Amino acid sequence: MGKPGEDPRARDSASLYADVRRQIVEGSLQPGALLTEAALTATYDVSRTPVRSALAHLEQDGLLGRSARGYTVRQRSAEEVVELFEA
């Protein structure tokens, strides 16, 4: 999910947030996709703290919803999609 040659340990919650948000907006992460702290921690080779922060921020933005197993990418309305691309 990161850029080739990039040191994933250099990521902080802001860059993790930006990367996951981009994947949601571009459609790489489809509505209903499950995101877990453990999977993101392993993928990005970071501790759980920046992952938790990024997930909480994405939930506040309305892009993710909590589920019993982690977070899921929310289905977006046409208006929300337009707002995301305008932002």
N, C-alpha and C positions, 0 to 999 in steps of 0.2 A: 503494500500500500504506500510505502514511502518512495522517494526518488532513488534510482540506482546510484550506488556509490555514496549515498548519504549515511552518516553515522546516526542510527536510530536513537542512540543514547543521548544525543544532543537535543532531542525533542523535549519541549515543555508542554504544559496543558494547552497553551494558546495555539501552538503549531499542530498539535494533535487534534484539537477542536477544528481548526481550519481544514485539515486534511479530511477528516470524517465528514464535515459539513459539505465540502466540495464533492465528495463521493455520493452523498445523498442528493444534492442538487443536480449533479450530472446524471444520476440514475444508476451509477455503479452499485449502489446499495438500494435495492428495491423496497417498496413498502412491505412491511411484514418481516423483513430481515432481522434476525436476532443478533444483537451485539452484547457480548459479556465482558466484564472486567478482565477475566482470565485470558480470553482470546486476544483482546486488544493489548494487554500487558505483554503477552508472548509475541504478538505480531510486531509491535513497536519497540520491544526490548526496553520498557520503562517500568517504573514502579507503579503501584496501583493509585497513588495520590494524583498524578496528572491525568490518569485515565478517569478516575472518579470525577475530577473537576470538569474535564471536557464533556463527559456524559451528562453531568448535571446542567451544564451550560446549554447543551443541545436539547435537553428536555425542557428547559426554560424557554428556549426559542420555539418550542412546539414541533421540533423535528423528530423527537423520540418520545416514546411512551414507556412507562415501566411495565414490566411483566414479571411473573413469578420467577422466570429464569434469567432475567437481565433487562435489557432494553430492546424495544422493537422500533423500526423505522415506521413512522406514521404515514398513513395515506393522506395525501394533500389534495385540497380542492383546487380548482382552476385558478381561483383568485390568489391562493397561497403560492402557487407555482409562479405566477406573474410577480408577486412581491419578492420572492426569493431571487429571481433573475434581475429585478430592478435594484436589489440591494447589492 
